[in-house]
Amino acid sequence: MFRFNKIKNAMVLICILYSLFAFNTAMATEEPKFNLLEKENSFELRSYQPQIIAEVYVDAGMEESSRKGFRLIADFIFGNNTAQSGKSEKISMTAPVGVQENKNGWKVNFVMPSQYTVDTLPKPNNAQVSIKQVPVKKFAVIRFSGLVNEEKMHQKVKELNEWMVNKNLKPISSPELARYNPPWTLPFLRRNEVMVEVE
């Protein structure tokens, strides 16, 4: 029994250290650039610079759409594409992965590295993956940790909506869930955000 507890404790320690490593690695991953306009506790108002995104639509629940959408876009950035050279090109991973509900199910998107333009970014070989240029936008954001399901997302959307009302911010998009960490990251180390575009 004593040996089992020692092994169990060692495994927990390894998981914690691995998650800390993954967290630090994720912190070095490129993220979209924005200007912080206001901050109040876990709420922020941000102005994002123009960006290019790769997106797919999946007609399923949030979790299944997240998994399928992630795989489709990961396939694109890991080489299922055609660069200007006529060959495939690996594209660096960025954060976060965005998930947004709409009439077609859920949209899943990655922001492309800032080194690319629409013309220089490799073209997806899979027609399900589309590339989109996004202009300057302003978002109200709530930041939180832990695991996220649809119920928790709805809870955070409600909190964010209340903050927007208090700040007289008018929403002009449906809420988007942004996940910043790999799935093996321990829940308390995860960074999640719900974002709503505002006028």
Backbone bond lengths (Angstrom), bond angles and torsions (degrees), N, CA, C in turn:
res aa  C-N    CA-C-N  psi(-1)  N-CA   C-N-CA  omega(-1)  CA-C   N-CA-C  phi
1 M - - - 1.463 - - 1.520 110.77 -
2 F 1.358 115.06 -43.06 1.460 119.95 -179.77 1.520 110.99 -61.88
3 R 1.369 115.28 -42.36 1.464 119.36 179.91 1.528 110.82 -65.26
4 F 1.355 116.84 -39.18 1.464 120.76 179.12 1.529 110.52 -60.89
5 N 1.344 116.87 -42.15 1.468 120.46 179.24 1.525 111.42 -64.74
6 K 1.352 116.25 -38.16 1.469 119.63 178.20 1.524 110.36 -64.09
7 I 1.345 116.74 -42.20 1.468 121.09 179.24 1.525 109.95 -65.48
8 K 1.336 115.49 -43.49 1.463 120.45 179.78 1.526 110.48 -60.93
9 N 1.337 116.83 -45.86 1.461 121.02 179.83 1.522 111.48 -63.47
10 A 1.320 116.10 -38.05 1.470 120.34 178.74 1.520 110.54 -65.60
11 M 1.339 116.20 -40.42 1.467 119.94 179.35 1.525 111.20 -65.41
12 V 1.337 116.31 -40.12 1.465 120.04 177.68 1.521 110.12 -62.33
13 L 1.343 116.45 -43.16 1.464 120.82 179.18 1.518 111.45 -62.17
14 I 1.341 116.73 -42.40 1.466 120.64 178.10 1.520 110.35 -61.19
15 C 1.343 116.84 -42.96 1.470 120.72 179.33 1.519 111.03 -61.94
16 I 1.341 115.94 -41.97 1.471 119.67 179.85 1.526 110.69 -64.58
17 L 1.335 116.39 -46.02 1.462 119.92 -179.56 1.526 111.17 -63.91
18 Y 1.326 116.41 -40.03 1.467 120.31 179.00 1.520 111.20 -64.82
19 S 1.338 115.63 -41.04 1.459 119.33 178.86 1.528 111.13 -66.33
20 L 1.354 116.11 -38.33 1.462 118.74 176.79 1.517 110.97 -63.14
21 F 1.343 116.61 -39.82 1.458 120.63 177.00 1.525 110.35 -63.26
22 A 1.337 115.62 -44.85 1.472 120.07 179.11 1.514 110.89 -62.99
23 F 1.348 116.15 -38.48 1.464 120.70 179.01 1.513 110.60 -63.57
24 N 1.324 116.95 -45.57 1.464 120.75 179.94 1.514 111.14 -65.77
25 T 1.348 116.54 -37.22 1.451 120.03 177.85 1.520 110.45 -65.01
26 A 1.343 115.37 -42.22 1.464 119.54 179.58 1.514 110.67 -63.05
27 M 1.343 116.78 -34.68 1.458 119.96 -179.53 1.517 110.78 -64.25
28 A 1.354 117.54 -25.16 1.458 121.00 179.80 1.527 111.35 -86.40
29 T 1.318 117.38 -9.94 1.462 121.82 179.85 1.518 109.52 -71.63
30 E 1.340 115.99 140.52 1.460 119.49 -179.13 1.524 111.08 -63.86
31 E 1.326 115.26 136.00 1.454 122.78 176.52 1.525 109.32 -122.63
32 P 1.339 117.99 156.91 1.460 120.26 179.27 1.532 111.47 -59.47
33 K 1.305 116.57 142.31 1.470 121.33 -179.01 1.525 110.12 -85.47
34 F 1.345 114.42 138.01 1.462 118.87 178.40 1.524 109.69 -148.64
35 N 1.330 114.92 160.74 1.457 122.01 172.19 1.520 108.19 -101.15
36 L 1.319 116.40 128.97 1.460 121.34 178.97 1.526 108.53 -82.60
37 L 1.325 116.11 113.88 1.461 121.48 -176.50 1.530 111.98 -91.43
38 E 1.336 116.00 -31.42 1.464 120.26 -179.10 1.510 109.21 -160.80
39 K 1.339 116.37 145.89 1.469 121.26 177.49 1.516 108.96 -140.04
40 E 1.338 115.50 133.07 1.463 121.67 177.66 1.517 108.43 -145.95
41 N 1.335 115.50 103.80 1.468 121.45 -176.06 1.531 109.50 56.38
42 S 1.335 118.14 -120.68 1.472 120.37 -177.61 1.531 112.36 -89.69
43 F 1.326 117.94 4.01 1.462 122.42 -178.38 1.528 111.05 -101.90
44 E 1.326 115.65 143.26 1.460 120.76 177.46 1.522 110.39 -141.53
45 L 1.332 115.03 152.34 1.459 122.04 171.15 1.526 105.73 -116.81
46 R 1.341 116.38 121.99 1.469 121.21 -173.37 1.529 111.02 -127.02
47 S 1.323 114.79 147.43 1.463 121.46 171.09 1.524 107.48 -113.13
48 Y 1.333 115.97 114.28 1.464 121.21 -176.86 1.519 111.30 -90.87
49 Q 1.321 115.89 141.42 1.455 122.38 175.09 1.534 109.55 -73.85
50 P 1.333 118.03 163.15 1.472 120.11 177.49 1.524 110.72 -56.89
51 Q 1.319 116.47 146.94 1.461 121.03 -178.76 1.526 110.11 -149.98
52 I 1.315 114.73 163.61 1.462 121.89 176.17 1.520 107.00 -112.20
53 I 1.327 116.35 133.18 1.461 119.45 178.84 1.521 110.15 -123.04
54 A 1.327 114.85 151.96 1.472 122.24 168.23 1.519 105.41 -106.80
55 E 1.342 116.98 130.48 1.453 119.09 -175.44 1.518 112.12 -138.30
56 V 1.337 114.62 154.70 1.460 121.89 174.44 1.522 107.91 -137.45
57 Y 1.335 116.39 158.56 1.459 122.31 175.43 1.517 108.66 -115.32
58 V 1.333 115.22 132.77 1.465 120.77 -179.91 1.525 108.42 -128.88
59 D 1.314 116.58 126.98 1.466 121.99 -178.57 1.521 109.32 -93.67
60 A 1.337 115.59 83.81 1.468 122.15 179.94 1.523 107.35 -160.73
61 G 1.346 117.16 -173.80 1.457 120.73 174.77 1.519 111.12 -69.75
62 M 1.333 117.11 171.99 1.456 121.20 -174.46 1.528 112.66 -59.10
63 E 1.337 116.77 -48.25 1.459 119.49 -175.32 1.522 111.92 -68.10
64 E 1.335 116.80 -45.19 1.462 119.54 179.45 1.531 110.59 -65.26
65 S 1.332 116.49 -40.08 1.470 120.27 177.42 1.518 111.06 -63.08
66 S 1.327 116.29 -40.73 1.472 120.29 178.33 1.515 111.20 -59.44
67 R 1.350 115.91 -46.13 1.466 119.81 -178.80 1.526 111.77 -66.04
68 K 1.337 115.93 -48.55 1.471 119.15 -178.50 1.521 110.96 -65.13
69 G 1.326 116.55 -44.13 1.462 120.33 -179.63 1.512 112.03 -62.85
70 F 1.341 115.82 -41.56 1.463 120.04 178.57 1.524 110.41 -60.19
71 R 1.332 116.64 -45.94 1.468 119.83 -178.55 1.529 111.50 -62.09
72 L 1.329 116.49 -41.50 1.469 120.00 -178.95 1.529 111.61 -63.76
73 I 1.332 116.45 -44.35 1.473 118.48 -178.60 1.523 110.92 -75.54
74 A 1.340 117.08 -35.49 1.470 119.58 176.05 1.523 110.15 -61.16
75 D 1.320 117.13 -39.50 1.460 121.77 177.14 1.534 110.22 -59.01
76 F 1.330 115.95 -41.07 1.470 120.85 177.94 1.526 111.69 -64.21
77 I 1.334 117.48 -50.07 1.469 118.62 -174.64 1.529 112.22 -74.13
78 F 1.339 117.79 -23.04 1.465 120.05 179.45 1.524 113.30 -85.27
79 G 1.354 116.88 1.76 1.462 117.61 171.73 1.506 117.81 137.07
80 N 1.323 119.22 -6.41 1.470 119.89 177.96 1.528 108.37 -84.04
81 N 1.335 113.96 68.26 1.457 121.85 -175.73 1.522 109.32 -154.76
82 T 1.314 115.44 172.66 1.464 120.96 176.46 1.513 109.01 -128.28
83 A 1.336 115.96 116.89 1.463 121.38 179.70 1.524 110.10 -84.88
84 Q 1.329 116.23 177.26 1.465 120.98 179.78 1.519 111.85 -60.65
85 S 1.339 115.73 -27.51 1.466 120.56 179.62 1.530 112.31 -72.44
86 G 1.320 116.74 -11.50 1.463 121.08 -175.77 1.523 112.43 91.86
87 K 1.328 116.16 -7.32 1.467 121.30 178.23 1.527 109.84 -103.88
88 S 1.338 115.81 172.81 1.461 119.52 175.96 1.532 109.28 -81.51
89 E 1.321 116.31 159.41 1.467 121.23 -177.94 1.522 108.95 -143.68
90 K 1.324 116.99 133.26 1.457 120.77 176.66 1.524 109.23 -79.30
91 I 1.315 116.39 131.56 1.458 122.96 -179.70 1.523 108.55 -106.67
92 S 1.316 117.25 135.32 1.470 120.87 -178.05 1.524 111.48 -62.62
93 M 1.334 115.33 142.87 1.464 121.20 176.20 1.519 109.30 -72.44
94 T 1.319 116.66 142.08 1.455 122.21 175.92 1.526 109.03 -123.64
95 A 1.308 116.38 176.18 1.464 121.86 174.69 1.527 107.62 -135.63
96 P 1.331 117.43 148.42 1.460 128.48 4.90 1.519 112.52 -93.31
97 V 1.336 114.63 178.66 1.463 121.84 166.16 1.527 105.98 -96.09
98 G 1.333 116.99 124.69 1.456 120.97 -177.36 1.519 112.06 -99.79
99 V 1.336 116.39 141.66 1.464 122.61 178.09 1.524 107.61 -133.67
100 Q 1.336 116.03 124.82 1.470 119.99 -175.46 1.528 110.06 -138.91
101 E 1.328 116.72 129.75 1.461 121.26 -179.15 1.524 110.63 -79.57
102 N 1.332 116.26 142.22 1.465 121.66 174.03 1.522 109.13 -151.66
103 K 1.311 117.34 -174.22 1.474 121.41 -175.26 1.529 112.65 -64.89
104 N 1.344 117.52 -19.61 1.467 121.74 179.91 1.522 113.00 -94.86
105 G 1.321 117.63 9.91 1.457 120.91 -175.70 1.516 110.03 113.95
106 W 1.339 115.85 -115.81 1.463 120.97 179.47 1.529 109.97 -132.09
107 K 1.318 115.42 137.90 1.459 121.45 173.92 1.526 108.08 -96.83
108 V 1.318 116.66 130.11 1.468 122.33 176.75 1.516 107.56 -115.63
109 N 1.347 117.22 133.46 1.463 118.97 -177.28 1.520 112.88 -143.38
110 F 1.327 114.46 151.11 1.467 123.66 169.73 1.518 106.94 -117.55
111 V 1.321 116.67 141.83 1.464 120.44 169.69 1.518 107.96 -82.41
112 M 1.326 116.88 133.97 1.457 121.12 -179.27 1.538 110.97 -79.84
113 P 1.334 118.05 151.05 1.466 120.89 178.72 1.526 111.31 -55.00
114 S 1.338 116.03 144.52 1.465 121.60 -172.96 1.526 112.97 -68.18
115 Q 1.332 118.13 -12.45 1.461 120.28 179.50 1.527 112.22 -68.75
116 Y 1.341 117.42 -18.10 1.458 121.21 -175.77 1.522 112.79 -95.23
117 T 1.333 114.64 152.35 1.455 122.22 164.05 1.525 106.46 -111.29
118 V 1.334 117.13 173.77 1.464 119.85 177.27 1.527 110.46 -59.45
119 D 1.340 116.57 -33.49 1.465 120.49 -178.29 1.522 113.00 -76.26
120 T 1.348 117.49 -33.49 1.470 119.64 -175.81 1.529 113.40 -92.63
121 L 1.336 117.64 -15.09 1.462 120.42 179.28 1.530 109.99 -68.99
122 P 1.339 118.79 132.49 1.467 120.51 175.52 1.524 111.52 -54.72
123 K 1.315 116.70 148.31 1.466 121.87 -178.34 1.530 109.58 -90.11
124 P 1.329 117.92 136.42 1.477 120.40 177.80 1.531 110.94 -64.10
125 N 1.314 116.24 139.14 1.465 120.58 173.20 1.528 111.11 -82.07
126 N 1.323 116.10 -23.86 1.458 122.05 179.74 1.536 108.48 -91.59
127 A 1.321 117.32 121.47 1.467 122.15 -177.26 1.527 112.75 -65.64
128 Q 1.337 117.42 -15.84 1.465 119.79 178.19 1.528 111.79 -70.65
129 V 1.335 116.21 -23.02 1.467 121.14 -179.46 1.519 108.67 -93.58
130 S 1.323 116.59 123.92 1.463 120.38 177.85 1.526 110.20 -118.84
131 I 1.316 115.29 151.68 1.466 122.47 -179.83 1.527 108.19 -107.80
132 K 1.333 115.41 135.95 1.458 119.76 -174.80 1.530 110.31 -137.86
133 Q 1.322 116.12 135.66 1.472 122.00 174.48 1.529 107.48 -89.37
134 V 1.338 116.98 125.57 1.459 122.14 -178.26 1.532 109.11 -110.84
135 P 1.326 118.59 126.58 1.466 120.88 -179.23 1.527 111.87 -77.16
136 V 1.329 116.57 -176.86 1.465 122.00 174.95 1.533 108.76 -58.69
137 K 1.327 115.92 133.00 1.464 120.73 178.82 1.525 110.02 -140.47
138 K 1.339 114.78 154.69 1.466 120.75 178.24 1.525 108.67 -113.86
139 F 1.335 116.54 133.96 1.458 121.37 -176.71 1.533 111.61 -129.19
140 A 1.332 114.73 141.23 1.459 121.73 164.27 1.523 106.26 -91.50
141 V 1.331 116.26 136.90 1.473 120.69 -171.21 1.526 110.39 -135.86
142 I 1.337 116.27 140.94 1.464 121.42 167.66 1.521 107.56 -119.76
143 R 1.321 115.80 132.71 1.469 121.86 -176.34 1.532 109.23 -109.41
144 F 1.359 116.67 139.39 1.460 120.49 -178.30 1.531 109.51 -158.65
145 S 1.334 116.07 166.71 1.464 121.36 -179.63 1.523 109.65 -112.70
146 G 1.336 115.63 -178.09 1.458 121.19 175.76 1.513 113.61 94.85
147 L 1.322 114.88 -176.96 1.457 121.88 176.85 1.526 109.18 -80.39
148 V 1.336 116.73 151.16 1.464 120.32 -177.90 1.522 110.55 -126.87
149 N 1.325 116.10 125.53 1.454 121.71 168.19 1.530 107.03 -120.53
150 E 1.332 116.99 -177.24 1.464 119.28 -177.02 1.528 111.81 -62.68
151 E 1.341 116.28 -35.93 1.466 119.80 179.99 1.527 111.37 -63.47
152 K 1.343 116.19 -45.53 1.459 118.99 -180.00 1.527 110.87 -67.73
153 M 1.327 116.19 -36.63 1.465 119.01 177.84 1.526 110.47 -61.65
154 H 1.341 117.19 -43.97 1.468 120.39 179.14 1.533 111.07 -61.85
155 Q 1.332 116.30 -36.58 1.461 120.70 178.23 1.534 110.45 -63.08
156 K 1.348 116.18 -45.00 1.465 120.48 -179.45 1.529 111.55 -69.85
157 V 1.335 116.49 -33.63 1.470 120.05 175.87 1.528 109.36 -62.22
158 K 1.338 116.67 -42.54 1.459 120.69 178.90 1.524 110.97 -61.11
159 E 1.330 117.27 -44.89 1.468 121.08 179.10 1.524 111.04 -62.48
160 L 1.336 115.55 -41.75 1.463 119.53 -179.72 1.530 110.86 -67.35
161 N 1.321 116.85 -40.12 1.464 120.12 178.10 1.522 111.63 -60.62
162 E 1.324 116.33 -40.94 1.468 120.50 178.28 1.522 110.79 -62.41
163 W 1.333 116.72 -41.08 1.475 120.76 178.73 1.525 110.48 -65.37
164 M 1.343 116.53 -41.50 1.462 120.24 179.66 1.527 111.46 -63.18
165 V 1.337 116.26 -39.38 1.466 119.74 177.63 1.520 110.20 -61.84
166 N 1.335 116.77 -44.21 1.469 121.02 179.25 1.518 112.49 -63.38
167 K 1.328 115.97 -27.85 1.470 120.78 -178.51 1.533 112.40 -97.97
168 N 1.329 116.61 4.02 1.478 121.21 -178.35 1.533 111.99 57.53
169 L 1.329 115.65 40.12 1.461 120.91 178.03 1.526 108.91 -98.73
170 K 1.326 116.61 129.41 1.463 121.21 -177.31 1.525 110.34 -97.20
171 P 1.351 118.34 117.13 1.471 120.74 179.29 1.520 111.77 -71.62
172 I 1.335 116.21 141.52 1.470 120.67 178.42 1.530 111.01 -130.43
173 S 1.330 117.71 15.54 1.469 121.08 175.78 1.509 108.94 -148.17
174 S 1.325 116.55 163.47 1.461 120.57 171.70 1.532 108.33 -75.98
175 P 1.333 118.35 156.65 1.462 120.87 -177.97 1.525 112.00 -64.60
176 E 1.320 115.58 145.94 1.466 122.29 176.61 1.523 109.11 -122.92
177 L 1.326 116.10 132.71 1.461 121.49 175.39 1.521 108.82 -91.36
178 A 1.333 116.53 128.24 1.470 121.87 178.04 1.524 108.62 -115.00
179 R 1.347 115.91 122.56 1.464 121.74 178.70 1.522 108.87 -111.85
180 Y 1.330 116.62 131.57 1.459 121.16 -172.72 1.523 114.73 -105.96
181 N 1.319 118.71 -10.52 1.462 120.78 -171.04 1.522 112.72 -120.08
182 P 1.362 116.85 154.51 1.460 120.11 174.15 1.523 110.91 -65.74
183 P 1.333 118.18 157.38 1.472 121.30 -172.96 1.526 114.91 -64.56
184 W 1.332 118.61 -19.16 1.465 119.49 -179.47 1.532 112.47 -85.07
185 T 1.332 118.32 -2.56 1.463 121.51 179.27 1.521 110.09 -66.61
186 L 1.339 116.85 135.54 1.460 120.50 178.39 1.522 110.09 -60.17
187 P 1.340 117.51 142.45 1.465 120.75 -174.35 1.528 114.69 -51.97
188 F 1.348 117.93 -42.57 1.459 118.80 -175.60 1.535 112.65 -71.31
189 L 1.337 117.15 -12.64 1.463 120.73 177.69 1.530 112.22 -97.68
190 R 1.316 117.59 -4.05 1.464 120.38 -175.99 1.526 111.30 -77.27
191 R 1.319 114.26 144.47 1.462 120.97 174.32 1.530 108.19 -112.78
192 N 1.306 114.98 120.05 1.458 121.76 176.82 1.524 108.32 -125.05
193 E 1.321 116.07 154.15 1.453 120.68 175.29 1.533 109.07 -143.73
194 V 1.318 115.73 145.65 1.464 120.92 166.25 1.516 106.08 -109.42
195 M 1.334 114.86 130.71 1.461 121.42 -174.39 1.528 109.75 -124.22
196 V 1.331 116.10 139.07 1.461 121.76 175.37 1.516 108.08 -132.86
197 E 1.340 116.01 126.87 1.459 119.21 177.75 1.530 109.22 -69.90
198 V 1.337 115.78 138.22 1.456 121.18 -179.14 1.531 109.42 -127.52
199 E 1.334 114.65 161.43 1.467 119.82 178.61 1.533 110.38 -69.28
